[in-house]
Amino acid sequence: MDSIAWENDPPDLRSPILVGAFAGWNDAAGAATTVVTTIAETMDAELIAQIDPEEFFDFQANRPTITLTEGSKREIEWPGNILLAVSTPNAERDLVLLVGTEPNLRWRTFSETLAEAADSLGVEMIVTLGSLVADVAHTLPVPITGFASDESLARELDLERSNYEGPVGITGVLHDACSRRDLPSASLWAAVPHYAAAVPNPKASLALLRRLEGLTGVALDGADLEEESSSYEDQVSNAVAANPEIAEMVSRLEEEQSERLDQGSELPSGEAIAEEFERFLRQQGDGR
């Protein structure tokens, strides 16, 4: 695992679950990565490893940045991915956090590298988080959908097995690598309103956090997200009210979403996911 730089020897963890999120197409409105960074900040996460970005990133697409430290010292920050350990003495298991950016290159090698690292840490399951743009209203509960690697795990976690066919992000390739290693995996996705996708969505992050909490059995601190969610909904509602056309659209979305819930379905269609993927690629090509 030359691509993994361990800070020290891999720590001894208790029945750990690896929870990961990637900035990029898998992370509409930053909802997924916000969950992982929130856990890291509120639970004293410890850096245990870094994945060398040299093999996996096109630095013209994901450019490094320069920051000033101590007033004048210049340091380069590279895009990449890190692993953090979270000790949870009041729960039955610990957590490993994966946070970073969707790589540009060698996805199969990247995913195998992560799977090998998970083996080294004794990880018993990998859970990825994602968020996507969908026809949902900001005023209603955030739809959370997901899938698990096998039917028994799906029943245990009360998740659906995905029948989606179409473009995938790095999370899909990672789950494939887990499957080939017989490593259980699951994925949770939050749907965010397409008309408010340009701003961070703490309401979607909070919904993912609470669903993850139930899945892992680890208590997670969402106090800040709860406060931010209330402010988010008020601000979006005020902006919507100022535009009659958008207000009418939101009212229609509320009716349609309520009908889907009554029918027991809240999963975005494969076509909607494919359209969002194509939109993301067009934005990348425009340099935005």
Summary of the structure (lengths in Angstrom):
residues: 288
radius of gyration: 19.2
end to end distance: 33.6
largest distance: 59.9
contacts: 917
relative contact order: 0.17
helix: 42%
strand: 22%
